[in-house]
């Protein structure tokens, strides 16, 4: 790690598969949980509209429905993690080293294939968890900052302080 930039801190590291899966969960958990709630509502509406009587008359229908709903539930639980692991393993750019800096002027994010530089007024929002921060520049694009990319706990806390100071919408993830 080189010296700290004026009024900020630098970060450097390689993202692990576990960290990538965690970032994907933090970024998309509302969609995953929302799909689960829609499934539960569909089953409840089906049962309330006479589906329970059909199940009582035809037990095989019950088994088929149960298998279908159970399969969808498993897909909702394990699908996103499986997809994130597949993305991580197939994309060498994600596995490469990244570095950057967070300052009062904005943040810079450098990878082996490119770099991005943003002022704080270009940031839409941030989500902060105990081990990672996500900085959103649009509703679907987030830059990730894992805690272990910083040289010390103090550097991590300093970076979070800068993010909280300059980003208007900061949520706890």
C-alpha positions in Angstrom: 0.0 0.0 0.0 1.3 3.3 -1.0 0.9 6.5 1.1 -2.6 7.7 1.9 -4.0 10.3 -0.5 -4.7 13.8 1.0 -8.0 13.6 3.0 -8.7 9.9 2.1 -7.4 6.4 2.0 -6.4 3.8 -0.6 -7.5 0.2 -1.0 -6.1 -2.8 -2.8 -7.0 -6.5 -3.0 -8.4 -9.4 -4.8 -12.0 -10.4 -4.4 -12.7 -14.0 -3.2 -15.6 -16.1 -4.5 -17.2 -15.9 -1.1 -17.0 -12.1 -1.1 -18.4 -11.9 -4.6 -21.4 -14.1 -3.6 -22.0 -11.9 -0.5 -21.9 -8.8 -2.7 -24.4 -10.3 -5.1 -26.7 -11.2 -2.2 -26.5 -7.6 -0.8 -27.2 -6.1 -4.2 -30.1 -8.3 -5.1 -31.7 -9.7 -2.0 -34.9 -7.6 -2.3 -35.5 -9.2 -5.7 -34.9 -12.7 -4.4 -37.1 -12.2 -1.3 -39.8 -10.4 -3.4 -39.9 -13.4 -5.7 -40.4 -15.7 -2.7 -43.2 -13.6 -1.4 -44.9 -13.7 -4.8 -44.7 -17.5 -4.8 -46.2 -17.7 -1.3 -49.0 -15.3 -2.4 -49.7 -17.5 -5.5 -49.9 -20.7 -3.5 -52.2 -19.0 -0.9 -54.5 -17.6 -3.7 -54.6 -21.1 -5.3 -55.6 -22.7 -2.1 -58.1 -20.0 -1.3 -59.8 -20.3 -4.7 -60.6 -24.0 -4.4 -57.2 -25.6 -4.9 -57.5 -27.3 -1.5 -60.6 -29.1 -2.6 -58.9 -30.4 -5.8 -55.9 -31.6 -3.7 -58.3 -33.5 -1.3 -59.9 -35.2 -4.3 -56.7 -36.0 -6.1 -53.7 -36.8 -3.9 -51.3 -37.1 -6.9 -52.1 -33.6 -7.8 -51.0 -32.6 -4.3 -47.7 -34.4 -4.8 -47.1 -32.7 -8.2 -47.9 -29.3 -6.7 -45.7 -29.9 -3.7 -42.7 -31.0 -5.8 -43.2 -27.9 -8.1 -43.4 -25.5 -5.2 -40.5 -27.2 -3.4 -38.4 -27.0 -6.6 -39.1 -23.3 -7.0 -38.2 -22.7 -3.4 -34.9 -24.4 -3.8 -34.2 -22.5 -7.0 -34.9 -19.2 -5.2 -32.6 -20.2 -2.3 -29.7 -21.8 -4.2 -30.1 -20.3 -7.7 -28.6 -16.8 -7.1 -25.6 -18.3 -5.2 -25.0 -20.8 -8.0 -25.2 -18.0 -10.6 -22.8 -15.8 -8.6 -20.3 -18.6 -8.3 -20.6 -19.3 -12.0 -20.1 -15.7 -12.9 -17.0 -15.4 -10.6 -15.4 -18.5 -12.0 -15.9 -17.6 -15.6 -14.8 -13.9 -15.4 -11.1 -13.5 -14.8 -11.5 -9.7 -14.5 -13.5 -10.2 -11.3 -10.8 -12.4 -9.9 -8.0 -9.9 -10.7 -6.5 -7.3 -8.4 -8.3 -4.0 -7.9 -7.2 -0.9 -6.3 -8.3 2.7 -5.8 -8.7 5.6 -3.4 -11.5 7.3 -1.6 -11.1 11.0 -1.0 -13.3 14.0 -0.2 -13.3 14.7 -3.9 -14.7 11.3 -4.9 -13.5 7.8 -5.4 -11.4 6.0 -8.0 -11.6 2.3 -8.8 -8.9 0.5 -10.9 -8.8 -3.0 -12.2 -6.6 -4.9 -14.7 -9.1 -4.0 -17.5 -10.1 -0.5 -16.7 -10.6 2.3 -14.2 -13.4 4.6 -13.1 -13.4 7.9 -11.3 -16.5 9.5 -9.8 -17.2 12.6 -7.9 -19.6 12.3 -4.9 -22.4 14.2 -6.7 -22.4 11.4 -9.3 -23.2 8.7 -6.6 -26.8 7.6 -6.3 -26.5 5.8 -2.9 -24.4 3.5 -0.7 -25.1 0.3 1.2 -22.8 -0.5 4.1 -22.6 -3.9 5.7 -20.1 -5.0 8.4 -17.6 -6.3 5.9 -18.3 -4.5 2.6 -19.6 -1.2 1.3 -21.4 -0.9 -2.1 -21.3 2.5 -3.8 -24.1 2.8 -6.5 -23.5 5.1 -9.4 -26.9 4.0 -10.9 -29.7 1.7 -9.8 -27.9 -1.4 -11.3 -24.1 -0.5 -11.1 -22.3 -0.7 -7.8 -18.7 -0.5 -6.9 -17.7 -2.8 -4.0 -15.3 -2.1 -1.2 -14.5 -5.1 1.1 -13.0 -4.3 4.5 -10.0 -6.5 3.9 -8.9 -4.3 1.0 -7.9 -1.6 3.4 -4.5 -1.6 5.2 -6.1 -1.3 8.7 -9.4 -1.1 10.5 -8.8 2.7 10.9 -8.5 3.1 7.1 -11.7 1.2 6.6 -13.5 3.4 9.2 -12.0 6.5 7.6 -13.4 5.4 4.2 -16.8 4.7 5.6 -16.8 8.2 7.3 -16.0 9.8 3.9 -18.8 7.8 2.2 -21.3 8.8 4.9 -20.2 12.4 4.7 -20.7 12.8 1.0 -23.4 10.3 -0.1 -26.9 11.5 0.5 -28.6 8.1 0.7 -26.6 5.7 2.8 -28.4 2.4 3.9 -27.3 -0.3 6.3 -27.2 -3.6 4.4 
